[in-house]
Amino acid sequence: ELKVLANALHQEMHGAKVYLISVLKGPYAIGIDMRYEQFRNTINKLSALMTKREVRVGGVVSMCKYICIELLISNSDNTTIPIYICVKNAKLTHVMSTHSILELMLVDGKASAGASSRNVRNLYIDDSRSNCVIDIYTADELNALRASLGPDPSEITIKQFHVNVNKYPNKPIVDVISNDKVIGGIGNVYRCEA
């Protein structure tokens, strides 16, 4: 399910210029705690950087429970710095709601520097279940996250699954398959079927 969504978002967003990124202050917006403030400050710094440098969407990929949006920040020496907005347990939509916590305004790659309604698309990240996780990673941090997760359910072989499960012979199977190191991305729906 996430792979299909990531592929569709990749087709739609790849190469688009990020015109605006902002944290929304809806009633469900992450809760007012230190983590929220840190995230908001990071997004505000990214927004300020976008006024000086071009930021484009490099791609969108799924990684176990995560959807990761790669943003490429242009440097004056024609190089780019990738950063990744990774989202878990969230809904990505084009319609703002009371659950929206983050907005990205994208301008088609062929568009001019100004945004007009003809070539602008908005993407909202919604936290309708109040358990959304949004983090920003560098390339090294994303690689470390990827290394800490087990294989994606759509990519694991039966043999590899058996090897991973047999590492925990004395634990209940529901606990084993919920462990992201055994197999990444198994949620409660599939866990309850075990």
PyMOL commands that set and color helices and strands:
alter all, ss='L'
color gray80, all
select helices_A, chain A and resi 2-13+34-50+139-148+158-165+173-178+188-193
alter helices_A, ss='H'
color red, helices_A
select strands_A, chain A and resi 17-23+55-63+66-74+80-88+91-93+100-107+120-126+133-138
alter strands_A, ss='S'
color yellow, strands_A
deselect
rebuild
show_as cartoon
